[in-house]
C-alpha cells in the first residue's frame, strides 16, 4: 500500500487526484491540504509515503513546505513530489535544493501519475520526461553552490560506475543488466553511494553526479 497526502490550493485539482488514487488498488489518500503549512502538519500527523506538493500556494509555498518536511527527522521516510504547471523554471531548481524527490507536470496523464508514485515509493528518482534533459543541462551550467561538492574519492570504482548510470536515468534492474550484476547488488551499490555522498535520494544523487563532473549532459552511458 502506498500512502499519499495531497497538497494543493485548488480544490478541484485535489479532488481529481484523490478520485484517481482512490480508484486504484494499492494506493491510499490519507489527507488533503490547501496550503504548505497545512501540508507540513498533515505530513507530521499521517507520515505518508509520498506528499504530492503544489509549488505556488498561499500561507506557505511548496518549496518551503518541502524543506521543512525534508529537515524533520520524524519524516525521514517521507518523499515529496512537486506538482508544477510550468515545466522547467526556477521553482524546479529551488525544489531540488529543498530536497524534492521528483517533479510532475499537472497535465501528466493518469497512468503516468500512478506509475510515478510507484517509482518514488521504491526509491527511484522521478523527473518528468519533458523536464529531465533541460533540467540537467541548465543545472550544470549554473554556479556550483547549489549543493556541496561531493567527495567522489569516497566511492569505489564500481560505485562510481553505478552512480554514473543512475545519473543517466537507469533503474536498478537496468543497471544490473548493464553491469552483469544481480538487482540486489546493484541496489546495494546505489544505497552505499547515497550514504557516502549524503544524498537523501536518487534525485539528489543524480544532481551530485552532474555537479561533480562524473557525467556530463552530453555523455551517454557505455
N, C-alpha and C positions, 0 to 999 in steps of 0.2 A: 504494500500500500504506500503510495506517495501522497504525503500531506502538503497542502498548499494554503498560503494566505495571499489574498489578492488586495493590492493597494493601488487605488486609482481614484481621482477626484470625480470622475464621470460615472454616475450610477449605471448608465446604460452599458458601458464597457465592462464594468464589474459583473453586471448581471449576465451579459453574454458569455463571458469567460466562465463564470460559475456554472451556467447551464451546460456548457460544453463539457466541463470537467466532471460535473455530477452525473453525466450520462455515460461516463467511461468507467469500466471496471478497473479497480486498482488505483483510483485517484479519489482523494477526499479533500474538499474545501473546508478548512477549519474556521475561517473567519474572513471578513472583508473590512477594509478601512478606507476612509475618504481623504486622508492626508498622511504625510510622512510620520507625524507624531503618533497618530493612531496606529500606523503600520508598525512602528517600533514596539509599541505597547502590545499589539496583537502577537508579534513575534515572540516577545518575552512570555506572554501568557500561554501560548499554544505550542511553542517550539516546533514549527513545521519543518519539513524537509526543505521546502522552497518558498521563498517570497517572490511573487510577481510584482514588481515595483515600477510604477509610473515615474517618469523623470520630473516633470514640472507639476507641482501641486501646491496648494496654499498651506499656510502654517509652517510646514517643514517640507522642503523639497526632497525628491527621491534620492539625490546624491548624498545629502547629509544623513538621511534616514538609513541608507545603506552603510555609511561609515559607522554609525552608531551600532548597527546590528553586528557588523564585522568585528568591531572592537569590544563587544560584550562577551566576556568569557562564557557566560551562560548559553550563548548562541553559537558556539564554535562549530556546530554541525549544520547550521542553517545556511543555505546558499541563496543568494539574491540574483534574480534575473531581471534586468531592466527592460521596460517596455517603452519604445520611442516611436514617434510619428515620423521622424526626420532622417533616419539612416545615420550616416556618419556626421557628427558635429562635435563641438566642444564638450557637450554633455557626455558623450561616449568616453572621451579621454578622462574626464573628471570621475566618471563612474568606475572606470578601470582602476584609477588610483585609489578610489574609496574601497575597492575590494569586490566589485560585482563579478559574479561567476560567468556572466554572459549577457547577450543582448538579443532582443527580438523586436522586429518591426510590428506595429499594431495591426498591420494588414496581412500578417502571416496567416496562411491558411490553417484551418483547424488541425489537419493531420500533422502538419509541421510543428504546431504548438505542442501537441501531445507527445510527439517524438522528442521535442526539445526538453520537456520535463524529465523524460526517461534518461536522456543523455546527461543532464545535470545531476540527477539522482545517483547515477553510477560513477560520478566524479569526473566526467569529461568536461572540457571547456566548451562553451556554447557561444558562437558568434554567428549571427545571421549571415548566410552565404552572400547576400548583397552588400554586406558591410565588411567582411573579413579582409579581403585584399587591400582595399582602400585604407582600412584602419591600420594595417601593418605598415604600408608604405608611408603614410603620414606620421605614424608614431615614431618610426626610426629616424625620420628627418628632423625631429624636434630635439631640443636640448636634453641631455641625459640626466635631468634632475627629477624625472617623474617617479623613478624608483631608485633605490640604492643599487650601485653597480654590483652585480653578483660575482662571487669568487668562484670561477669555474674550476680552479685548481682543486677545489674540494671534491670534484666529481671524478669518478673513474672514467677510463676511456669508453667503456660500454655505456655508462650513464650519460656521457656527453652525446653519444650517438642516439640514444633514446630521446633525450631532450630535443635534439635537432628534429627528429621525426615527429615528436609531439608538436613542435612549432610549425611543421608543415601540415598539421591537421590530421595526422593519422591516429586512429583509435588504438587501444591496447592490442586488440586482435590483429589489426593491420601491422602494427609494429612487430608483433610476434612472428607473423608470416614473413615479413621483410628480413628480419634478423635471424630467422630459424630458431625461435625460442618458443617455449610454452607461453600461453597468455598469462598465466600466473607469474612467470618470471618477468615478463615484460611489465606487468603491473607493479611488481616489486621494485624494478629499476626506476620506474616513474615515481613511485612513492618515496624512495630513498633520495632521488634528486630533489623532489619538492622539499623534503625535510632539510637537506643540506643547504639549499638556497633560500630557505624560509619562505617558500611560496605557499600561499593559502590553498590554491587550487590550480588546475591545469591552465586556466585563463592567464593567471599571473606567471606561470611557468613559460608560457608562450611569449609574453612580453619580455621576460628576462632573457630569453634565448635571443631575441632580436636586438635587444638593447646592448647585450654583451658582445654582439658581433659573431656569435656562434653560428648563426644563419643570417641570410640577407633576404630581402623581399624578392630578389630576382633569382635566388637559388632554388633548385628543385631537388627533392630527395633522391639519393642514388641507391 
